[in-house]
Amino acid sequence: MNGYRRVGAHTRRYTSTAKFLQSSWRKRRWRRVRDARGSPQVSLSFPNRSFGSAFMSAYPDPESVDSVSRDENQSNSFEKPGVSNQKAKTMRKARMSRSLSTRYGSFSPSDIIIKKRDGQSLTTEELHWFVDGFHKGYVKDYQMSAFLMAVCVKGMSNREVSDLTLAMVHTGLTADLTSIRPGDPKVDKHSTGGVGDKVSLVLTPLAATLGLVVPMMSGRGLGHTGGTLDKLSAIPGLRTMLESEEYLSQLEKVGCAIVAPTDEYAPVDRTIYALRDVSGSVENVALVASSVMSKKLAEKPDGLLLDVKMGGGAFFRHLNDAAALASTMVAIGEDAGIATCCVVTNMDQPLGAAVGNWLETREALQLLQGKDRAPLDEFPSSDEALKEIEELALAEASLMLGLGGMVDSYQEGYNLAKQALDSGKCLHKFAEMVESQGGDPRVVYDLNKIPLPKYRKTMYSPIDGIIEDIDAHEIGIASVKLGAGRHYADDEVDFCAGLLLHKKVGSRVKKGEPIFTAFASDVASLEEPEDRLNDGYDRAEGSFLINPDCSHV
């Protein structure tokens, strides 16, 4: 192939690849790769591109080039004359570091950081190169941290965020769900998390009962918001870490799974998140969206429902921030060819009555029992609290059916979901999922098998009045102090600790009526339960605003 290469102040024209490689050093380097891999199909005639760049474009991974098998006794044949093997090896490694390139091209980390710092848009190639280089270790932690801060300051367009997300997906595997129940749509759901948000525990078996396949990869709790995996882990024996084969087998057999994402899917996200956590770049909309969506795109569902929580008990307190995140994630999903829908839901007070892992799972199971609910020994959730969860679960089930093309209208989907939930069939589907993941299904049918902790403390109303406000954020912090949550990712949790709210915002109370009860159990790796109970109780007590009831005056 004809082409040009700039040498000094002159331009030389080469009529063929063979002639381009006339110099002895180039011939030796070409021979090194040719002998190891056969005759590579690569054009070396790019205008304004050096041989090194073309060579690296043919073999994107610098590590793979460096690890090409060769006879150590003949290693001199690849080196420049008069240069020791060790020095030549060092020179070769430096050349590859300087020429780091993937199939998207060759760039400089500092140039990309400066470009974003100055508010310019990055190309698809630059973003893929930067993320791929960071994943492989050629872009350093401090360079990624600088890049993340530049994104926080200057922002990203929707196109850039989509490209960043896809670059993160390409660092790992993607699931192939096409062979799983071929006639059934695969629709996933993700919530950004909030205090008392146990809707996924209801929605997953509900959607599967209605004929959807639900491949849900979820997370653990961190900070004041709980995690779906921790709630499921309160069931004895249940595993949330499944190998890919187990995960796909369960989807085929049961129709749903709630599991932890493995390092096979978007592995670079875990490392980037760790840097965001220590570099003050956690709350940026573009970075949150790319982190969430990289795992979801790796699943490759047909449809995706997103629930962005807003308010005191959520990650984003203000509507503008929540709406920005919602629109960004929808754009990413649509760009990837996935039917995507998002709802923004209120988290100014805890959802339902229970806050804490087993307490929330227990409440979700009460709802899944349908109309014929079995009695509990103590502290059943109120009808008001269960109605809150039910309404949101039914609305989201209808949207998932729409994304899967199974209904023609929202009302049709809502009615189908209502019938399925009332029938109690969803409880059996949940039990199937639990058993498939190694848990004890008897717990699903008998909630009294896991008794509530003996360490408990109840707040009683000091006056006749009305609950004007419940600070969801403070309730979440109180649950962490009780042992139900984590300050750090590797903290142990008390799966039975938490709070049960006996009254919600707008409820009338009489003097001496219970407002909430705090629970803690004895866990060897945590502080004494009495200490945790008192700390959590004191924090939760200040979360309730009770105004005097003046209706009789």
MIBA-513924 format. One record per residue (C-alpha): z, y, x. Coordinates in steps of 0.001 Angstrom, whole numbers, padded with zeros to 6 digits, always signed. Example, Ala and Ser with C-alpha at 12.3 -4.5 7.8 and 13.67 -1.06 7.14 Angstrom:
2
+007800-004500+012300+007140-001060+013670
REM end
This chain:
553
+000000+000000+000000-000877+003439+001293+001743+006115+001781+003221+008835+003942+006258+009176+006161+007501+012392+007719+008132+012153+011472+009295+015348+013170+006884+018156+012370+003951+015815+011786+002815+013678+008878+001353+010292+009685-000627+008251+007175-000133+004497+007153-002805+002333+005598-000603-000715+005113+002966-001916+005207+002182-003934+008322+000993-000866+010190+004042+001053+009004+006184-001479+010855+004470-001235+014213+007532-000217+016247+009391-003143+017817+012782-002146+016374+011363-001955+012865+009641-005299+013326+012889-006909+014389+014779-005460+011442+012041-006535+009039+012005-010023+010576+015769-010296+010100+015448-009964+006341+012160-011838+006091+013528-014873+007910+016689-014913+005802+015099-014319+002413+011405-015021+002736+008782-012303+002428+010406-009598+000307+008356-007698-002206+009116-004121-001290+007058-001008-000906+007873+000962+002211+005428+003753+001579+007485+006242-000409+006801+009898+000432+009817+011685+001942+011914+008524+002077+013007+006898+005312+012605+003219+006113+016367+002800+005800+016326+003996+002190+013420+001750+001255+015073-001220+002950+018318-000610+001084+016491-000165-002242+015039-003632-001836+018539-005071-001258+020946-002925-003309+024236-004351-002114+025089-003305+001461+027559-006197+001651+024817-008696+000847+022617-007247+003593+025444-007407+006100+026232-010986+005134+022686-012341+005499+022981-015748+007161+021816-015751+010759+022231-017722+013970+024959-016024+015975+023276-017203+019196+020176-015222+018266+021934-012089+017112+020525-010142+020061+017096-010361+018461+018279-007907+015816+019828-005347+018162+018419-002473+020138+017885-003264+023823+020833-002438+026065+023373-002221+023198+026274-004678+022945+026546-006892+019887+029819-005275+018751+028503-001752+019157+025286-002660+017363+027292-004186+014540+029308-000972+014207+026126+001085+014241+024574-001151+011609+027616-000812+009349+027588+002968+009732+023891+003071+008852+024539+001071+005700+027475+003274+004680+025339+006379+005134+022453+004788+003299+024498+003315+000409+022033+002721-002326+021454+000659-005413+018389+000074-007494+018959+003612-008825+018466+005342-005472+020491+006716-002595+022907+009650-002843+025911+011222-001186+029356+011040-002859+030217+014599-001823+026912+015940-003192+027620+014351-006583+031189+015700-006636+030011+019211-005694+027259+019092-008292+029735+018261-011073+032289+020756-009699+029640+023459-010045+029026+022520-013673+025655+020846-013248+024551+017764-015163+024399+014495-013274+021409+012207-013639+021571+008636-014871+020798+007429-011354+023576+009494-009776+026220+008249-012209+025203+004602-011829+025151+004949-008059+028578+006617-007920+030331+004097-010195+028664+001119-008544+029592+002455-005109+033214+002935-006161+033373-000591-007573+032055-002020-004305+034308+000115-002122+031771+002464-000562+032908+005422-002654+036581+005923-001823+039585+006457-004095+039974+010077-003049+036312+010735-003834+036620+009173-007289+039801+011208-007927+037953+014398-006982+035094+013413-009282+037478+012745-012192+039106+016142-011764+035675+017811-011650+034858+016101-014965+038134+017370-016447+037352+020941-015401+033623+021077-016160+033191+018389-018826+030238+016117-019532+027389+016063-022009+027086+013142-024438+024192+011810-022378+026295+011867-019209+029207+010118-020941+026849+007419-022240+025439+006924-018751+028934+006804-017241+030001+004199-019812+026973+001985-019218+027513+002253-015462+031064+000951-015980+029770-001889-018168+027277-002916-015483+030073-003556-012968+030968-006730-014868+029686-009286-017341+028659-008774-020943+029444-011259-023677+026576-013083-025349+027520-013429-029011+024042-014241-030322+024758-017971-030483+028112-017511-032262+027660-018076-035994+024081-016743-035917+024036-015765-039585+027255-013724-039481+027398-010093-038274+029685-009399-035295+031718-006263-035977+034634-005043-033873+037276-002421-034506+039235-000229-032106+042157+002101-032716+043293+004718-030228+046861+003752-031146+049782+005322-032904+053397+004746-033874+053668+001833-036295+049917+001179-036312+049626-002511-037175+046375-002252-039184+044409-004436-036735+046751-007341-037514+045763-007087-041175+042139-006046-040748+041063-008778-038306+041819-011801-040556+040698-009815-043612+037261-009075-042144+036905-012670-040905+037765-013980-044384+034958-011806-045763+032395-013404-043437+032365-011117-040414+032924-012320-036855+035554-010058-035257+035586-010156-031418+038536-007852-030797+039626-007036-027261+042812-005010-027475+045487-003553-025214+049218-003450-024629+051513-000573-025460+052184+002178-022957+054334+005200-023698+055289+006013-027266+052337+004196-028900+052496+000451-029449+049888-002131-028467+048366-004831-030680+048722-007479-027976+052486-006911-027704+052830-007315-031447+050953-010611-031376+052895-011773-028312+056080-011671-030387+054879-014940-031961+056240-017826-029839+053656-019509-027632+050750-017233-028492+048367-016474-025607+046338-013301-025418+044672-014067-022063+041769-016420-022767+038942-017522-020518+035485-016493-021686+034674-020028-022830+037886-020235-024881+037247-016813-026374+033696-017660-027481+034778-021081-028752+037473-019508-030908+035016-017004-032371+032753-019906-033351+035605-021967-034795+037832-019344-036445+035617-016260-036740+038061-013888-035085+040146-013385-031965+042492-010702-030657+042641-011020-026891+043223-009041-023715+040073-007976-021867+039629-009929-018656+038481-008495-015341+035039-009935-016072+034334-007104-018513+033911-003567-017103+036308-004321-014216+035925-000864-012705+037631+000669-015761+041024-000703-014712+040780+000921-011278+039486+004219-012624+042259+004334-015221+044879+003833-012502+043470+006860-010672+043370+008906-013881+047020+008087-014454+048087+009569-011106+045576+012395-010849+046266+014269-014081+042997+013269-015768+044199+010928-018528+043596+013131-021564+039989+014193-020915+037773+013302-023897+034812+012122-021799+036991+009856-019664+038914+008445-022635+035657+007751-024467+034020+006010-021499+037135+003896-020888+037383+002728-024504+033680+002175-025008+033004+000351-021733+035056-002619-022982+033468-002464-026428+029897-002323-025138+030663-005300-022877+031378-007308-026043+027928-006377-027427+028875-006467-031138+026400-005632-033901+028733-002979-035264+031820-001068-034183+034437+000761-036239+036591+003310-034423+039905+004650-035722+040949+007811-033888+044569+008672-034613+045606+012308-034843+049042+013887-035047+052500+013732-033509+052526+009945-033137+049045+009741-031628+047391+010372-028296+045646+013496-029634+047783+015854-031676+045063+018253-032864+042073+017679-035134+039578+019367-032802+040434+016988-029946+040361+013924-032196+037024+014968-033727+035533+015568-030273+036591+012092-029132+035281+010542-032344+031828+012154-032077+031558+011302-028371+032360+007615-028904+029959+007376-031850+027206+008881-029685+027901+006329-026930+027735+003445-029391+024533+004655-031002+022902+005228-027605+023725+001607-026750+022068+000365-029957+025324-000526-031749+025902+000593-035339+028999+002768-034909+031296+004541-037355+034513+006464-036790+037410+007540-038989+040091+010065-038016+043451+009119-039529+046796+010904-039754+049689+009858-037517+052183+012641-038244+054627+010024-039484+054807+006322-038568+052436+004062-040478+054398+001767-042762+058113+001159-042287+058278-000930-039089+058085+000322-035494+058386-002400-032844+056506-005557-031977+057899-008376-034118+058977-005910-036807+055369-004690-037159+053895-008200-037083+056421-009221-039731+055369-006278-041913+051650-007068-041517+052315-010683-042521+054154-009530-045638+050978-007745-046690+048728-010698-045796+050736-012916-048154+048941-011185-051005+050396-010729-054468+052744-013725-054212+054991-012598-051373+057770-014874-050225+061251-013320-050218+062807-012252-046913+066432-012859-045995+066883-009192-045125+065102-005861-044684+061807-006411-046520+059379-003496-046195+059195-001271-049240+056200-001330-051588+055495+002275-050559+055262+001342-046873+053060-001703-047538+050773+000395-049750+050136+002805-046850+048955-000017-044615+046973-001686-047385+044971+001435-048270+043887+002007-044686+043088-001679-044089+040952-001886-047244+039072+001320-046382+038326+000097-042855+037337-003380-044085+034800-001778-046415+033347+000241-043537+033116-002879-041350+031246-004699-044124+028859-001757-044305+028287-001813-040541+027515-005523-040816+024993-004928-043610+026933-007065-046077+027459-004455-048823+025426-001623-050304+028264+000789-051023+031767+001704-049933+033214+000792-053339+031604-002646-053285+033137-003347-049893+036522-002017-050971+036593-004243-054060+035646-007356-052063+038352-006604-049503+040945-006016-052227+040200-009368-053842+040412-011210-050517+043706-009555-049540+045351-010188-052913+044305-013852-052845+046422-014677-049786+043451-016323-047998+043755-013850-045142+047177-015269-044262+045592-018682-043652+042940-017086-041447+045672-015372-039431+047478-018704-039040+044227-020303-037794+043868-017573-035188+047490-017921-034076+047222-021700-033731+043927-021452-031846+045596-019116-029327+048548-021462-028817+051044-019789-031142+053328-021426-033698+051624-021101-037128+054874-021963-038940+056118-018470-038134+053205-017048-040139+054341-018811-043291+058108-018432-042811+059045-014992-041512+062721-015919-041464+062053-018287-038524+062421-015304-036184+065663-013625-037219+066212-009925-036719+068449-008978-033760+072205-008959-034235+072555-005613-032428+071745-003047-035097+072793+000417-036196+071930+002246-039421+071726+005968-040131+072948+007064-043568+071999+010294-045290+074706+012946-044936+073563+014755-048107+071569+014474-051304+068125+015651-050327+064442+015084-049606+062886+013774-046384+060752+016759-045384+059524+015473-042032+059674+012505-039640+058701+013213-036039+056490+010235-035216+056457+011004-031505+060257+010945-031329+060357+007700-033302+057967+006207-030760+060146+007360-027860+063194+005921-029633+061499+002521-029908+060780+002590-026165+064440+003349-025451+065406+000402-027635+063250-001821-025404+060196-002231-027646+057838-000286-025374+057016+000465-021759+057310+003392-019402+055162+001566-016833+052502-001120-017273+054605-003878-015663+057810-003211-017648+059335-006070-019652+059786-005567-023393+062211-006720-026054+059805-008121-028652+062396-008009-031436+063630-004444-030787+062540-001472-032866+063219+000516-036003+062841-000029-039740+062450+003136-041802+063994+002860-045243+062660+006244-046357+059355+008045-045795+058296+011698-045956+058752+012952-049520+061395+010365-050416+064496+011517-052293+067773+010282-050852+071346+010341-052020+074315+010861-049790+075220+007568-048108+071801+005949-048597+070276+004292-045486+067545+006257-043681+066636+003851-040866+068038+000901-038930+067660+000442-035167+067531-003036-033582+067934-004397-030055+068351-007929-028725+069751-009412-025556+067033-009568-022878+068162-010482-019376+065718-008200-017561+066609-005109-019626+069701-002925-019918+072588-004004-022102+071497-004078-025778+074393-001837-026861+073300+000884-024439+069674+000664-025525+070730+000630-029172+072767+003814-028832+070062+005614-026833+067358+004686-029318+069504+005486-032333+070409+008932-031001+066745+009729-030332+065604+008530-033754+068415+010342-035583+066981+013683-034556+063533+012747-035867+064387+013167-039550+064436+016522-041337+066403+016226-044583+066507+019269-046835+069004+019598-049671+067747+018535-053098+067906+021672-055226+065996+020284-058210+069138+020105-060327+070083+023748-059678
REM end
